[in-house]
Amino acid sequence: MLKNTRLTTILTLSGLFLFFVFLASSLLSVIYLNRSAESLKNLNHEVSATLGVADTTNWIRAARTTLLAAVPYADGNSPEAFNAALTQARFYYDGGLRFMQAYQAAPKMAGEAELSRELAARYNDYTEQGVGALFTALQKRDVPTFLMLAGTKVVALDEAYRVPLDKVIAIHKQSAVNITQQADTDTHIAYAAAGVSVILFILASVIVAVVLKNVLIKPLRRAGEVTAAIGAGDLTSEFHNLRNDEMGRLLQGLENMQLGLKTMVSEIVNGVSEVARVTTQISDGNHSLSSRTEQQAAALEETAASMEELSSTVSLNAGNASVASDAASAASGTA
């Protein structure tokens, strides 16, 4: 199939393939890293929620401790210290109420709604019937009632409040554990996706390199070999070109050039042979003409010699005729 595919198409597809491998792996890593970050955010929320609901009892206990510290001043000997202790205790008491209100206003997890209502009821009993009663007794300077409440009823209300409180804290702790595990899982997946993306990118690069070697490098190398052979005068290279792309057209052009050069050289050789043949014929004709010329020269020499002999004979005959004429004239005069 690649033999009939354009080189530009192969390069474009190779680039797109590498890009999409990188993009997909990067998106996968980003998705799981975002999920991990979101899990950490939820974990922080769970930790805050756990600390917030736990602080309700911490602040109320701080209020109880501060009220106990105010007992020595209930006799009226140090009203400033007594009032300061009450003010500090009220601050802790109100702080605990704020934490409880914040917890009740926060979204609840599955199975927590019923516990939150129980927790709120126990907290109201704890604050109103327990710590609130301590405030009332201490403000009345009723130390015996204060101590009785602090040692019995308030302790019982605190323990009763701890039951739903521990359950709520356990739910949030388990949620924090689950979120931590999910965050770890997402982080590991993100790292694995990054590692896999590197491996896939390397494999894709190797595949692209092999494809480019077959469709580009090998034909160019073959074209270089054929060009060098033609430059050295070898016009017998075999192409075996089955490609229809740019490289195929390049090799086809080289093959056509080689055929053209071979035809041209053949014509030149034939022309040289014909010229040699004609030259031989001309040489043979010149040799024959030279022989005939020599023969004609010899014949002319013989003719000249004959003409000279004939001329001598004619001259002799003329002389003889003149003598005969003279003799005849003499004979005629004598007669």
Buried (B, 14 or more C-beta within 10 A) or exposed (E): EEEEBEBEEBBEEBEEBBEEBBEEBEEBBEBBBEBBBBBBEBBEBBBEBBEBBBBBBBBBBBBBEBBBBBBEBBEEEBEEEBEBBBEBBBBBBEBBBEBBEBBBEBEBBEEBEEBBEBBBEBBBBBBEEBBBBBBEBBEEBBBEBBBEBBEEBBEEBBEBBBEBBEBBBEBBBEBBEBBBEBBEBBBEBBBEBBEBBEEBBEEBBEEBEEBBEEBBEEBEEBBEEBBEBBEEEEBEBEBEBEBEBBBBEBBBEBBEBBEEEEEEEEEEEEEEEEEEEEEEEEEEEEEEEEEEEEEEEEEEEEEEEEEEEEEEEEEEEEEEEEEEEEEEEEEEEEE
